[in-house]
Each structure stands twice: as C-alpha cells, then as structure tokens.
Amino acid sequence: MNTIYWIRHGQSVANTYKYLHSFILDPILTDLGKEQMLNVSKKLLEHHIEVIICSPLTRSIDSGLILKKYIESHKNYSPKVVIIYSLLEKGFGLDNMKYDYLRNLPKYIYNRIYPKLDHFKQFSRELLNYTNKYKSIAIIGHERVNAD
C-alpha cells in the first residue's frame, strides 16, 4: 500500500502581493514559507518519506529541499528528490503574463520554454513509476494543478 502526501509549497514572494503573480514567473520562498515547510517537515518526519516529487519551479524545489534536509538531520536516511515537469502550476507561463510581447513570442521559442503537455495524464504516468518503487511519497506542487 502506498501513501502519498500532497503538499503545497511554502509561501512565495509572489503570494505576499497578489499583483506580483503576473510579473514574477519563478518567485522564491519567503521566510514564512521556509518556516511553513519546516513545520510540515516536522509533521512528516515519522512517515518515512522515501521520495519527494517537486515541480521544476524554485518554490517547489526549495520546499522539497527543506523537507529532505530536515529528514536527513533527524533520521538515518536521505529521501530521493525528483523533479517532474508535468507538475507545473496550472496557467504557469505565458497564460499569466500581462506583457503582450511575451505572449507573442514565436511558437518555436514558446514550445522550447513551455512545452505543451497534457499535464494531468503525463503526471499520472510518471507518478506510476514511483508508486511501483516507493511506499511513501511526498509531492510538493502548487495550488492549481494542471488537471485540464
């Protein structure tokens, strides 16, 4: 039997000012966000997390690394950290941008930076690879997951 813990990343700089979501593509965690992840880490310590799956965004990766370091400092093992691109936040990228010149990038540039993925199906397939190998998985994602 697998146990999956779905965790939203800690507070980011963009979360402190709603208008910043449109201007910061990959914000870092605030001090409060780091503290939030430390509190989550304490609660998950006894659940023997074997793998931490993160989106490729800084706030998700940093949240995952806080969890990993906390486990390493309190237990005698190190969970694996994996980045899965299909965990990107729904609407991430040019959909959120207010600058027309970014929205009008040539398709070949857009597709290299923001590849089109059927995110939910892609993520489901990738997650199966980990549920076959690991019993306790932490997923650090975003508020809005690409389930479209």
N, C-alpha and C positions, 0 to 999 in steps of 0.2 A: 504494500500500500504506500502510495506517495503522498507527501504533504507539500503543498505549495503555498507559500506566504507571498501575497501580492502587496507590495509596499509602494506608496507614492514617495518620490524623492523629497528631501527636506526643502524648506522654504528657499527660494532663489531670490536674487536681487530683483528680477522682474516681478515676483509676487508681491513685493513691497509697494510698487506703484503700478496700478493696472495699465496705464498708458505705455509703460515700457515694454509690454509684451510685443508690441508692434515694432519696436526698434532694436531689441536685443534678441538675436537668434539663439544664442547659447549662453545664458547667464550662469554665473557661479552661485554657489550656496552662500547664504548669509550666515552670520554667527548663530542666529536662531535655528537656521536649517541644519547646521552641523550638530547643534545641541539636540534637535529633534531626532536626528539619525542616531545619535549616541543613546538616547532613551529607547528607541526601537531596538537597537543592538542589545541593550541590557535585557529587554523582554524576550528576545530570540535566542539568547545565549544557551539555554538548556535544550534547545530543539535540534541541535547538531546539524546546522545548515551545511550541506556539502558543496553546493554550487550557488553562486549569486549571479543572476542574469540581469544585465543592465541594457538600457538603450544607449546609443552612441553619444548622447548629449552629456555635457560636462556635469550637470546637476545630478544626473542619474549615476554616472560613473563615480563621482566623488562620494555620493551616498553609499554606493556599493563598497567603496574602499574603506569608508568609516566602519561599516559592518564587518568587513574582512579583518581589519586591524584590531577591532575590539575582540573578535573571536580568537584571533591569534594570540592576543595578550592575556587571555583568560583560559584558554583551552590548549591542548597539546596537538592541534592540527590546524591546517590552513585551508579554508574553502577556496574552490576554484572560482575565478571571476570570468564571466563570458559576456561579450557584447553582441547583441542581436539587433541588426538594423531595422527589422520589422517592428521593433518596439517604439519607434519614433512616435512622438505625440501627434495625435490627430490634428491635421491642419498645419503641422510644422512646415516651415519653409515659406515658399513664395505666396501661399494662400493667405498668410497673415501679414504680409508686407504691405506697407502703405505707399512705398515708393514705386511709381509706375515703371521706372527704368529697370528695376529688378524683376518686376512681373513680366517684362517684355524681353527678357534675356533670350537669345537664340535657343531653340529647342535642344540642340546638341550640348550646350553648356548646362541647361536646366537638367537634362537627363543624366549628366555625369555627376552633378552635385546632389540632386534629389531624384534618385531612380524611382520609377513608378513601380510600386509593389502592391499586390493585393495583400495588404499588411496582415489582416487577421488570419487568413489562410496560411500565409507564409510563416507567421509566428507560430501557429498551431503545429505546422510540420516540424519546425525547428525545435519546438518545445518537446515534442515526442522523442527526439534524440536524447534529451536529458532525462526525461521521466523513465526511460529504459535503463539508464545508468545510475541515477541518484534517487534516493528516497526522500530527501528533504531539500527543497529548492526555495530560494528567495528570489522573487522577481521585483526589480526596482524600476518602475515605469513612471507614468505620468497620469494626470487627472483624466485626460481624454485619450483613450486608446483607439487605435485605428481599427475599428470593428466594421467599417463600411466595406 
